[in-house]
Amino acid sequence: MDALRKKVLRREGAYTLLYPPLWLLSKLYCLGASVRNALYDWGILSSWEYPVPVVSVGNITAGGSGKTPLVETVYGYLEEAGFSPVIVAKGYRGKEKGPCWAGTDPKLYGDEGAVYALKGYRCVVSKKKFKGVSFALSQGAKSVVVDDGFQHRKVKPTLNIVAVDPFNPFGDGHCLPLGLLREPLRGFNRADAFVITRSNLVNPKRVESIELYLRSFKKPVFLAEQSFKGWVNEEFKPTQPPEGEVDLFCGIGNPSQFIKMVQSLGYKIRSVRVFNDHHTYTEQDLKELSRLRNPVTTEKDLIKLKGKLKGVKAPVLRLDAYGLKEFILANIKNVEKAPEEEVEGELAPSGISTYERLG
């Protein structure tokens, strides 16, 4: 689908004929998103507020933006501060409507919810996220991280952190289905901070231009570097790295960043197979993938193949956003700013400026 969309955007040959109807649908999508946002802004539609810190981690584009490892990073910050955090996720394509605690079965809890659970994160899945937050609080959560919460305005977060993908930061400038924007770019005004994910995988000049645009919204901008922690096998157990040329496959929103990351680890890629985002692997898929000599995929794909594809491996990644921890702790309710000595050396050089509370 994404390949088709790009051909329409470039107006290649007969695909030019699809541009006008998709352009019109895109404008209607933007209009619908704008009207919905206005109803919340004017108080006609109401948002739920909560007595504990609620940190939303979302994005403005569809597809991969590095949001999931950023959720894990924010969760870690809150846990280190003693906040007993819980992740609230939708459990996309999972059968369980929730709210309930996530388990490791992706068919029930979605691939993201299952990965969180398998890694030991406390995670609630709920098709209605405001109910998921309430459930998490009833279970003793002292803080909540809402996965993909930027457009879910029924939840009023303490902090709105927006992940920005440096590979395609602004969704090709159009709303769905012609572009990847979920709403017009003016929606960035709701953000409290921006995190440019995987900033170490693209040209520094590109990062600088993205950062320059984001700063026009007068909100802090953090640069996150994607780091590599190790490898896991088909049972999600630590394993040795693959040797020699690798065969990549994935069903994620932004496969190009995955390819770039594997290349950055020094691997030569023999073949690549790309599936649709959140792809459900069939028996035929497994048969074809079993022919790969050295299969490598993502954690989100691996959870759906657990124990089914022998020899497959996945890199375990994390994001480090320097200064973000201090910003969060300085701006969530009922939290004193982390002492400088706790942050120094771990997140930023000595003498880093601190942030005032928002509002």
Beta strands, then each sheet from edge to edge (+ up, - down):
strand 1: 54-58
strand 2: 85-89
strand 3: 100-101
strand 4: 123-125
strand 5: 143-147
strand 6: 159-164
strand 7: 193-196
strand 8: 221-232
strand 9: 238-239
strand 10: 246-250
strand 11: 269-274
strand 12: 295-296
strand 13: 314-321
sheet 1: 3+ 4- 2- 5- 1- 6- 7- 8- 9+
sheet 2: 3+ 4- 2- 5- 1- 6- 7- 8- 13+
sheet 3: 11+ 10+ 12+
end
